[in-house]
Amino acid sequence: MEKRYSSKKSQKRQAKRSQRSAFARKRQRNGASWVVGILAALVVAAYFGGVAFFSFNIMPNTTVNGEDLSLRAGSEVAEEVHARGAEYTAHVTGDGIDLGFESADIELSYDGDAFVEAILSQLQKWLWPYEVFQPHELELQKPVEFRAKKLRKLTNAAVETVNTTAQGPTNATIAFDTETGKFAIAEEALGTALDKKLVYEKVSEGVSDLLADIELGDAQLEQPTVFQDDERLATARELANSYVKSSIDLTVEDKRVYVVKPKLISNWIVVNSDVEAELSLAAVTSWAQGPLSKKFDTVASSRTYERADGKTVTVKGGTYGWIIDGASLASALTGQLGSSNTDPIEIPMKARGEVWNPGGADWGRYIDVDISEQHVRLYSARGKVLWESDCVTGNVSEGHDTPQGVYALLLKDKNRTLIGADEDKDGKPDYKSKVKFWMPFLGEDVGLHDASWRKYFGGDIYKTDGSHGCVNLPKKKASALYDIIEVGDVVSVHE
């Protein structure tokens, strides 16, 4: 009996110990859960605290446009940004420009709040536990605003000042190479003139980045519009070379007087706006009516010749001689150049002399009126004196000098009354002179004629008592001349 009682008592003690162990374990488990809960709450609070913090502050390891803004308060950065805009000044240099201005000149503003907002929007605040250990190198456009019209006015004025003395760009073109005798492509080249639009864009870009120093360069110069690799230039070169492949002889009365060579032809070739080579009719005409006419036209030109008696005479002026028809010659040249035809071209003339001799006596038979000698001679083409006489020419003291130059006799007439102008303004002609033999060479006003009212001829009479411009002759001498002179005979009047 005693053993059974002891066994039950032992079982009870064992049961109590089991209950106490279970309760201890339960209390232990409850304590651990409470600690985990507190730790979790702290972590959540720290996370959301970080989110809140990085909603208004910049994460560490952050540079913006090269500037370290790590852990800077957004409000502080915004204030600094705004101040930078208000204090901004710019200096534009290069390509001849030296322009300075301030933010107030263009009403510039720098939105600091928008700038900070742009920064924060690129930083992942919800991932801040990870992001704070990562580098952040941001490149952002600055929220800068300004009055474009005012900035353009400043830059345009600066450009206009430079461009008053600047040289524009040169397009690529074709040019004649005198060594090879052919056209080659000449590359384009920049000048010094500025392009208003390009300058404004460069300065505007610099202002948008708040650059204090804005440097202009070749990119802001006026740019060529045709470049050396343009295929049209190669085509133009080939066509131009077809014009200068040969020379053309120019003739007068089948005698070669001039050679049109490739170098001269090259001056007549132009490149038009479509980058095509053209043989310019205007350029050829300008040459024919200019340099060539100056070389060969003899009307009113200076001529020097030796008279049969050995006197060297230089005479300038008059209406007789050769005149090139430059327009017709240019048309003939442009029609033949570039073709396979290299035949000589006879120079067309508007007026012709008797002999081709530019710069000298371009006549055969002629009348020589020597004012200094007061003597007139009719020479044959071989220099033989056919007739001669003393004379009286225009009155020098009254400004009625006989016009010097080389003329052609216009007509022959008898029994004419020469009527003078009313120079004294009395309402009547200054003179009415009847002449038997009238041989004019300059209009109806100046000619050779008899002067029956004179007893003496030659000497110095002309200086104070000369004619009104005509060549006065004794009646018998005038009659003899009239009989042998012919319309078209040359009259050379000189000193």
C-alpha positions in Angstrom: 0.0 0.0 0.0 2.8 2.3 0.9 4.5 1.8 -2.5 1.3 2.6 -4.5 1.0 5.8 -2.6 4.6 6.9 -3.3 4.2 6.2 -7.0 1.1 8.5 -7.3 2.8 11.2 -5.4 5.8 11.0 -7.7 3.6 11.2 -10.8 2.0 14.4 -9.5 5.3 16.0 -9.0 6.3 15.1 -12.4 3.2 16.5 -13.9 3.7 19.9 -12.1 7.3 20.1 -13.4 6.0 19.5 -17.0 3.5 22.2 -16.6 6.1 24.7 -15.3 8.4 23.8 -18.3 5.6 24.4 -20.8 4.7 27.7 -19.3 8.4 28.8 -19.3 8.7 27.9 -23.0 5.5 29.8 -23.8 6.8 32.9 -22.0 10.1 32.6 -23.9 8.3 32.4 -27.2 6.1 35.4 -26.4 9.2 37.5 -25.5 11.0 36.7 -28.8 7.9 37.7 -30.8 7.7 41.0 -29.0 11.3 41.9 -29.7 10.9 41.0 -33.4 7.8 43.2 -33.6 9.6 46.1 -32.1 12.6 45.7 -34.4 10.3 45.5 -37.4 8.5 48.7 -36.4 11.8 50.5 -36.0 12.9 49.3 -39.5 9.6 50.5 -41.0 9.9 53.8 -39.2 13.5 54.2 -40.4 12.6 53.4 -44.0 9.7 55.8 -44.2 11.8 58.4 -42.4 14.5 58.0 -45.1 11.8 58.3 -47.8 10.6 61.5 -46.2 14.1 62.8 -45.8 15.1 62.1 -49.4 11.9 63.7 -50.6 13.4 67.1 -49.7 17.2 66.4 -49.5 19.7 65.1 -52.1 21.2 61.7 -51.7 24.8 61.2 -50.9 27.2 60.5 -53.8 25.3 62.9 -56.1 26.8 65.3 -58.6 24.6 67.4 -60.9 26.2 68.8 -64.0 29.6 68.2 -62.4 28.8 69.9 -59.1 28.7 67.8 -55.9 25.3 68.3 -54.2 25.5 65.3 -51.8 23.2 65.6 -48.7 22.3 69.2 -49.6 18.9 70.4 -48.6 16.7 71.0 -51.7 15.5 74.4 -50.4 19.1 75.5 -49.9 20.1 74.4 -53.4 16.9 76.1 -54.9 17.9 79.4 -53.2 21.4 79.2 -54.6 20.2 78.4 -58.1 17.8 81.4 -58.0 20.6 83.7 -56.9 22.9 82.5 -59.7 20.2 83.5 -62.2 19.8 86.9 -60.7 23.6 87.5 -60.6 24.4 86.0 -64.0 26.7 87.9 -66.4 28.0 86.7 -69.8 30.9 87.6 -72.0 30.8 86.6 -75.7 34.1 86.7 -77.6 35.6 85.3 -80.8 35.2 86.0 -84.5 35.7 89.7 -83.9 32.8 90.0 -81.3 33.3 91.4 -77.8 29.8 91.4 -76.2 28.9 91.6 -72.5 25.5 91.6 -70.8 23.7 90.8 -67.5 20.7 88.8 -66.6 18.6 92.0 -66.3 19.5 92.9 -70.0 17.6 89.8 -71.2 15.2 89.4 -68.2 16.8 86.0 -67.3 15.4 83.9 -64.5 16.6 80.5 -63.1 13.9 78.4 -61.5 15.6 76.8 -58.5 12.5 74.9 -57.3 12.1 73.3 -60.8 15.8 72.4 -60.8 15.7 70.7 -57.4 12.5 68.9 -58.4 14.2 67.6 -61.5 17.1 66.3 -59.4 14.9 64.6 -56.8 12.7 63.0 -59.5 15.7 61.1 -60.8 16.8 59.8 -57.4 14.9 56.7 -56.3 13.8 57.7 -52.8 11.8 54.6 -52.3 15.0 52.6 -52.9 17.1 54.8 -50.7 18.6 52.0 -48.5 20.2 50.8 -51.7 20.6 54.0 -53.6 22.5 55.9 -50.8 25.5 53.6 -51.6 25.4 54.1 -55.3 27.0 57.0 -57.3 24.6 59.4 -59.0 26.1 61.6 -61.8 23.2 63.6 -63.3 23.3 65.9 -66.3 20.2 68.1 -66.3 19.1 71.0 -68.4 18.9 74.1 -66.3 15.4 75.6 -66.1 16.6 79.0 -67.4 14.2 81.4 -69.0 15.0 84.7 -70.8 13.6 87.1 -73.4 14.8 85.6 -76.7 13.9 88.8 -78.5 16.2 90.9 -76.3 19.1 88.5 -76.6 18.6 88.3 -80.4 18.7 92.1 -80.5 22.0 92.2 -78.7 23.7 89.5 -80.8 22.4 90.9 -84.1 23.8 94.3 -83.3 27.2 92.8 -82.5 27.2 90.7 -85.7 26.2 93.7 -87.9 29.1 95.7 -86.5 31.6 93.0 -87.4 30.1 92.3 -90.8 30.5 95.9 -92.0 34.2 95.1 -92.7 34.0 91.3 -92.9 34.5 89.2 -95.9 31.9 86.6 -96.8 32.6 82.9 -97.5 33.8 81.6 -100.9 31.9 78.8 -102.5 33.9 76.0 -104.1 34.0 76.6 -107.8 36.1 76.0 -110.9 39.2 78.0 -111.7 41.6 78.2 -114.7 45.1 76.8 -114.0 47.5 78.7 -116.2 50.2 76.0 -115.9 48.0 73.2 -117.1 45.8 75.3 -119.3 42.7 73.7 -117.9 40.0 74.3 -115.3 40.3 72.6 -111.9 38.0 72.6 -108.8 38.9 75.2 -106.3 37.8 74.4 -102.7 35.5 76.5 -100.6 36.8 78.9 -98.0 35.4 80.6 -94.9 35.5 84.3 -94.7 35.1 86.5 -91.6 31.4 87.3 -91.9 29.2 86.0 -89.1 25.8 84.3 -89.5 23.3 86.0 -87.2 21.2 82.9 -86.7 24.2 80.7 -85.8 25.6 83.3 -83.4 22.3 83.7 -81.7 21.9 79.9 -81.3 25.4 79.6 -79.8 24.9 82.4 -77.4 21.4 81.2 -76.5 22.8 77.8 -75.7 25.5 79.3 -73.5 23.0 81.4 -71.7 20.7 78.4 -71.1 23.7 76.7 -69.4 24.6 79.9 -67.6 28.1 80.0 -69.1 30.0 83.1 -68.1 32.3 82.9 -71.1 30.8 82.0 -74.5 33.4 81.5 -77.2 32.4 81.8 -80.9 34.3 79.9 -83.6 34.2 78.8 -87.3 30.8 77.2 -86.7 29.3 80.6 -86.3 30.7 82.1 -89.5 28.7 82.4 -92.7 29.1 79.0 -94.4 29.7 78.3 -98.0 26.8 76.8 -99.9 28.8 74.9 -102.5 31.6 72.4 -101.5 34.4 70.9 -103.5 32.9 67.4 -103.5 29.7 68.7 -105.2 29.2 66.5 -108.3 27.9 69.5 -110.2 31.4 71.0 -110.1 32.9 68.0 -111.8 30.4 68.4 -114.6 31.0 72.1 -114.8 34.8 71.6 -115.0 34.4 69.2 -118.0 32.2 71.6 -119.9 34.5 74.6 -119.2 37.5 72.6 -120.4 35.7 72.0 -123.7 35.7 75.8 -124.3 39.4 76.3 -123.7 40.7 73.4 -125.7 41.9 75.5 -128.6 42.7 79.1 -129.8 40.9 81.0 -132.5 42.4 83.6 -134.9 40.7 86.9 -135.5 41.4 88.5 -138.9 40.8 91.8 -140.7 40.7 91.5 -144.5 42.0 87.9 -144.1 45.0 89.1 -142.2 45.5 87.6 -138.7 45.5 90.5 -136.2 44.7 88.8 -132.9 44.6 85.3 -131.3 41.9 84.4 -128.8 43.8 82.1 -126.4 42.5 79.7 -123.7 43.5 82.0 -120.9 41.4 84.8 -122.3 38.5 82.5 -123.0 38.7 81.3 -119.3 37.7 84.8 -118.2 34.4 84.5 -120.1 33.3 81.3 -118.4 31.1 81.7 -115.3 29.4 79.3 -112.9 25.7 80.1 -112.4 23.5 79.7 -109.4 22.8 76.1 -110.4 26.6 75.3 -110.4 26.7 75.0 -114.2 29.5 76.4 -116.4 28.4 78.9 -119.0 30.1 80.9 -121.7 28.9 84.4 -120.9 27.9 86.3 -124.0 27.9 89.5 -121.8 31.5 88.9 -120.8 32.6 88.3 -124.4 30.7 91.4 -125.6 32.3 93.5 -122.8 35.7 92.4 -123.9 35.0 92.9 -127.6 33.6 96.4 -127.0 36.2 97.2 -124.4 39.8 96.1 -124.5 39.7 94.8 -128.1 38.0 98.0 -129.4 40.4 100.1 -127.5 43.3 98.3 -129.2 41.9 98.4 -132.7 39.3 101.1 -133.1 40.9 104.1 -134.7 38.0 106.7 -134.8 39.0 109.6 -132.5 42.1 107.6 -131.4 45.6 108.9 -131.3 47.6 108.3 -134.5 51.2 108.9 -135.2 52.5 109.0 -138.7 55.4 110.4 -140.7 54.5 112.8 -143.4 56.1 112.6 -146.8 58.3 115.6 -146.1 59.7 113.8 -143.0 57.6 115.6 -140.3 56.3 113.3 -137.6 52.6 114.0 -136.9 50.5 113.0 -133.9 46.8 113.6 -134.3 43.9 112.7 -132.0 40.1 113.0 -132.6 37.9 113.0 -135.6 35.2 110.8 -137.2 37.2 108.7 -139.7 38.5 105.2 -139.1 37.7 101.6 -138.0 35.1 100.6 -135.4 34.8 97.0 -134.4 31.2 95.6 -134.2 31.8 94.1 -130.7 28.3 92.6 -130.3 28.5 90.7 -133.7 32.0 89.5 -132.9 30.9 88.2 -129.5 28.0 86.3 -131.0 30.3 84.7 -133.5 32.8 83.7 -130.9 30.3 82.2 -128.5 28.8 80.3 -131.3 32.1 78.7 -132.3 33.8 78.2 -128.9 33.2 74.7 -127.5 32.7 73.2 -131.0 35.2 71.5 -133.1 35.4 74.5 -135.5 38.7 76.4 -135.1 38.4 78.4 -138.3 39.5 82.1 -138.2 36.8 84.7 -137.5 36.8 87.9 -139.6 36.2 90.8 -137.2 32.9 92.5 -138.2 33.1 96.3 -138.4 30.7 99.1 -137.9 33.0 101.5 -139.7 36.0 100.8 -141.9 39.1 102.8 -142.9 41.0 102.4 -146.1 44.1 100.7 -144.6 44.3 98.5 -141.5 46.9 100.3 -139.4 45.8 100.9 -135.8 47.8 103.7 -134.2 49.1 105.0 -137.5 48.0 106.3 -140.8 45.1 104.1 -141.8 44.4 105.8 -145.1 45.9 106.2 -148.6 45.3 109.5 -150.3 44.6 112.4 -147.8 44.5 116.1 -147.2 46.9 117.3 -144.5 45.9 120.5 -142.7 48.8 121.7 -140.7 47.6 124.4 -138.2 51.1 125.4 -137.0 52.3 125.8 -140.5 49.0 127.3 -141.8 49.4 125.1 -144.9 47.3 122.5 -146.6 48.6 119.6 -148.8 46.9 116.9 -150.8 49.0 113.8 -150.8 48.7 110.7 -153.0 48.7 107.3 -151.5 52.4 107.1 -152.3 53.2 110.5 -150.6 53.3 112.7 -153.7 52.1 116.2 -153.2 49.1 116.6 -155.6 48.1 120.1 -154.5 49.0 122.6 -151.7 48.2 126.0 -150.5 48.5 128.4 -147.5 45.4 128.7 -145.5 43.8 130.5 -142.5 42.2 128.2 -139.8 40.0 129.0 -136.8 40.5 132.1 -134.7 42.4 131.0 -131.6 41.8 134.2 -129.7 38.0 133.8 -129.8 38.0 130.0 -129.2 37.0 129.1 -132.7 39.9 126.7 -133.2 39.6 124.3 -136.2 38.8 120.9 -134.6 41.8 118.6 -134.8 41.4 115.0 -135.8 41.1 112.7 -138.8 37.9 113.0 -140.9 36.6 112.1 -144.3 35.3 114.6 -146.8 31.5 114.5 -146.7 30.5 116.2 -149.9 31.4 118.7 -152.6 29.2 121.7 -153.4 29.3 125.0 -155.1 27.9 128.5 -154.5 26.9 128.0 -150.9 26.0 130.6 -148.3 27.6 129.7 -144.9 25.4 131.0 -142.0 26.9 131.3 -138.6 25.4 130.8 -135.2 24.0 133.7 -133.0 26.8 133.7 -130.4 26.3 137.4 -129.6 22.6 136.8 -128.9 21.4 139.7 -131.1 18.9 137.6 -132.8 20.8 137.4 -136.1 23.5 135.0 -137.4 27.0 136.2 -136.6 27.9 135.9 -140.3 26.6 135.0 -143.8 29.4 134.2 -146.1 29.0 133.2 -149.8 31.5 130.7 -151.0 32.1 129.2 -154.5 33.6 125.9 -153.4 32.3 124.1 -150.3 34.1 120.9 -149.1 32.9 120.0 -145.5 34.5 117.3 -143.4 32.7 117.8 -140.0 28.9 118.1 -140.3 27.7 121.2 -142.2 29.8 123.5 -140.0 33.5 122.8 -140.7 35.1 122.4 -144.1 37.5 123.8 -146.7 36.3 126.6 -148.8 37.4 129.7 -150.7 37.5 133.0 -148.8 37.3 135.9 -151.3 37.1 138.4 -148.5 40.7 137.7 -147.5 43.8 139.1 -149.3 46.4 137.2 -147.2 46.8 133.6 -146.1 49.3 131.7 -143.9 51.4 133.2 -141.2 49.8 134.1 -137.8 46.6 135.5 -139.1 44.6 132.6 -137.5 45.6 133.6 -134.0 43.6 136.8 -134.0 41.7 137.1 -137.2 41.1 133.5 -138.1 37.9 131.8 -139.3 35.0 130.5 -137.2 36.6 127.0 -137.5 36.7 126.4 -141.3 39.8 126.2 -143.4 39.9 129.3 -145.6 41.7 129.0 -148.9 42.5 131.4 -151.8 39.8 131.2 -154.5 42.0 129.8 -157.2 43.5 127.2 -154.8 40.1 126.2 -153.6 38.9 125.8 -157.2 41.9 123.6 -158.1 41.4 121.4 -155.0 37.6 121.1 -155.7 38.4 119.7 -159.1 40.6 116.9 -157.8 39.3 116.1 -154.4 36.9 113.2 -153.9 34.2 112.5 -151.4 35.6 110.1 -148.8 39.1 111.5 -149.0 40.7 111.7 -145.6 41.3 115.1 -144.0 43.9 115.1 -141.2 43.9 118.3 -139.1 46.8 118.8 -136.7 49.3 121.2 -135.3 
